[in-house]
């Protein structure tokens, strides 16, 4: 629903509150005049800029969370969760309620108008894009326009092909597992040599932190492939014996690569979004910011302040290793070198990335917890 429609359904008290927020000079006893004045004020570019200038960081983050979420409607709890994610640390529920109240007073969200939607909230469809574009303009600032990089890597559907290759390897070799249920190092080395993106087995004795079932034993990319296969029932572990392929794995060869890529992206969001607070919004922000080639420095400046530490994982490491690196592996971003010397590193959203980032709304999906220690 567009802003004009939402204003026409709003009660007079909310219109008066909006008129005060936007300093409208009109006959406040005339609903029609109020609506016309509010439409002009809210949509005026100078008014949008002035309002964003006056927001504190939490309010700015909250607006970003709601306009970059693809859902048409939000429950009150959805908004409270977004308010919670808008602060760098845990606060009390009263603080989150105040932020939701700010959104209502400024017309960022309106209450549902139908009986079925009376307990929900909605962002004006026409204002969502306007606010999102202005937020992105501010986040990117004045940055150079980079030409085609000297060299770049686009992994495309490589993770899907490597998943299929992994399943074929398990089918052919039925690798032996340790008593902890881990593939022996020699088999890992054999397997990793076949994969498109080269990774090395984890060194014994080293301390390691990550997300998933076997993050201590497997490198990040392969760990995600393994967890995805395990979660979908493609593989079966018998610790101390062997790893087996199940009948369910047949779908991995029959289903289109693009569909599997979407399912893998959803799985990654659900697995990572509990430790990486606000991950669905961050990925969508990155996707929009990288429509053209953009430097890693700019992306890190944009997302790192919005990332919370998770146990031993610090915001910078999460931004680089858990988000940007994995988005490249998932085929959402391509990574390039601006010059032969290797600096600066550049990123651009791929065609696959544009499609998945806009069509998948991870905020509404339940978390997946595969390792009880996380």
Secondary structure, DSSP 4 states (H G I P E B T S, - for coil): --HHHHHHHS-HHHHHHHHHHTT--S-TT-HHHHHHHHHHHHH-HHHHHHHHHT--HHHHHHHHHHHT---SEEEHHHHHHHHHHTSSS---HHHHHHHHHHHHHTTS-EE--SSTTTTEEE--HHHHHHHHHHHHHHHH-S-----S-SEEE--TTHHHHHHHHHHHHHHHH--BB-TTS-B-HHHHHHHHTTSSS---PPPTT-----SSSSTTTS-HHHHHHHHHHHHTTSEEE-TTSBEEE-GGGHHHHHS-HHHHHHHHHHHHHHHHTTTSTTHHHHHHHHHHHTSS-EEHHHHHHHHGGGPPPBTTB-HHHIIIIIIIHHHHHTTSEEEEESSTT--SEEEEE-HHHHHHHHH--GGGSPP----TT-
